[in-house]
Amino acid sequence: MSHDAFLHQVAQVAEGIPEAGYLINLCEDRYRFMLSLCAALVRDIPTLLPPNRLASTVRDIAGRYPGSLVVTDQAERVAGLPHHRIEEPGRMTPAPGSALQVPVLADRPDAIIAFTSGSTGRSQPHPKRWTDQMLCSLRAAKRFGIGPDTSIVATVPPQHMYGLELSVFIPLATGAATHAERPFFPEDIRRALAESDAPRILVTTPVHLDACLKAGLAWPEIDRTISATAPLGEDLARAIESALATRVHEIYGCTEAGSIASRRTIECPVWQWYDGVRATDPEPERAQIEADFLPGTIPLNDRIDLIDETHFRLLGRGGDMVNIGGKRASLADLNLTLNAIPGVREGIVLIPDERDDSPGRLAAILVAPGLDRAELVARLRERIDPVFIPRRILFVDALPRNEVGKTPRQWLLELLRSEEIRRP
């Protein structure tokens, strides 16, 4: 896609968008998403990025932002909301000799409104300037050596901050190529990589990497693999580096700030801030950061241990400490312990009711074929204090995950409630 053709297509999309207070961008094709996003910037209409495509989520966001228009490239519609469908990009071509200048865009503070995943509750909005988003993406591009010769294949949707930065704004800022599809299954990921020119970068999640490893496919050369949305185990990272002949990096960030740090997973547990990012409070329980691409000081949801001005260790989620009978443990550590038990494929320890301070308030939901409750409890007793063994244990075929591999808290609670209803 040439620079001139892109500008013409953005102009045509912008001209065709009806009047609206906000655009809810649900485009699945990454290029059409990019066209719609840029068209909204040209029209000076804020773009809303839902954490998922569930009709209930989209309606909730539309209710919070009156005058919202859903922009989509699919035939499916969310009942009760106005829609505008984006044309196929191939049908819009510039006339010969009709060069366009890059439009001057308003730098409004709410040009893009991203929403948290809802993994810990209701999705929360976080407005962004497009200029700040562009600068943050340039910092990420510098960290990973992404330039105009790079090809990016992403398994995460562009509506997620991680996908927005790595597969939309980095190409806009650097001229890198991005694959329009969002491959999900290992063979689809392999095909998308094979269709892309080297050097290739795979932007993905631990869930996708685990599936790719188990698929046993022959992979094209992948310069770097970048993972986010959930912790990536060192063993999985090492296996991926060997099987895919790649370098595996993790990104650390949040919806509030975007991506702000990275690490090479197999080398050490230490993270390095992006250039220009600094912690303003050394206390682990109230860590805050500043950067030239942020509107101000941003508090982090995680506890950190600052090593020096540019490096830190993650200590776990802030507020995830559990106090039972005068004994303390973090949910992060309990989850690591649960998932390290042989036979447990994946599992989560949680507190269903955060107002409950009883000793039996912990619950566990896990995928562990071949294990029963008694055996699981026995193995947990070998590893943790008995007061932290979950009283409610639910075995499932698979954990509920959203488009980026996260397990929204509300979905987990619904599983537990469903199990209570089924009990005699």
KALIN-V955500 format. One record per backbone hydrogen bond with DSSP energy under -0.5 kcal/mol. NH is the residue of the N-H (numbers start at 1). CO is the residue of the C=O. Records with the same first field share a line. If there is no record, write none. Layout:
NH=CO ; CO
This chain:
6=2
7=3
8=4
9=5
10=6
11=7
12=8
13=9
14=10
15=11
16=12
17=13 ; 14
21=67
22=67
23=46
24=69
25=23 ; 48
26=24 ; 71
30=180
33=29
34=30
35=31
36=32
37=33
38=34
39=35
40=36
41=37
42=38
43=39
44=40 ; 41
45=40
46=21
47=111
48=23
49=113
50=48
58=54
59=55
60=56
61=57
62=58
63=59
64=60
65=61
68=65
69=22
70=82
71=24 ; 69
72=70 ; 84
79=77
81=78
84=70
86=72
91=88
92=89
93=91
98=95
99=97
105=103
108=106
111=108 ; 128
112=128
113=47
114=112 ; 126
115=49
116=124
121=118
126=114
128=112
133=129
134=130
135=131
136=132
137=133
138=134
139=135
140=136
141=137
142=138
143=139
144=140
145=141 ; 142
146=141
150=147
151=199
152=177
153=201
155=203
160=157
164=160
165=161
166=162
167=163
168=164
169=164
170=165
172=168
173=169
174=170
175=171
176=170
177=150
179=152
189=185
190=186
191=187
192=188
193=189
194=190
195=191
196=192 ; 193
201=151
202=224
203=153 ; 201
204=202 ; 226
209=205
210=206
211=207
212=208
213=209
214=210
215=211
216=212 ; 213
217=212
219=217
222=244 ; 245
223=200 ; 221
224=200
225=247
226=202
227=249
228=204
233=231
237=233
238=234
239=235
240=236
241=237
242=238
243=239
244=240
245=241
246=241
247=223
248=246
249=225 ; 247
250=263
251=227
252=261
254=258
258=254
260=252
261=252
262=272
263=250
265=248 ; 263
267=264
268=264
271=312
272=262
273=310
274=260
277=274
278=290
280=288
281=288
286=283
287=284
289=298
290=278
294=291
298=289
299=297
300=287
303=316
304=284
305=313
306=304
307=311
308=311
312=271
313=305
315=303
316=303
318=301
320=317
322=329
324=322 ; 327
327=324
329=322
331=320
334=330
335=331
336=332
337=333
338=334
339=335
340=336
341=338
344=341
345=343 ; 367
346=367
348=365
350=363
352=350 ; 361
354=352
356=353
361=358
363=350
364=392
365=348
366=394
367=346
368=366
371=368
376=372
377=373
378=374
379=375
380=376
381=377
382=378
383=380
384=380
388=385
389=386
391=362
392=362
393=391
394=364
395=393
396=366
402=406
405=402
408=406
409=119
410=118
411=408
412=408
413=409
414=410
415=411
416=412
417=413
418=414
419=415
420=416
421=417
422=418
423=419
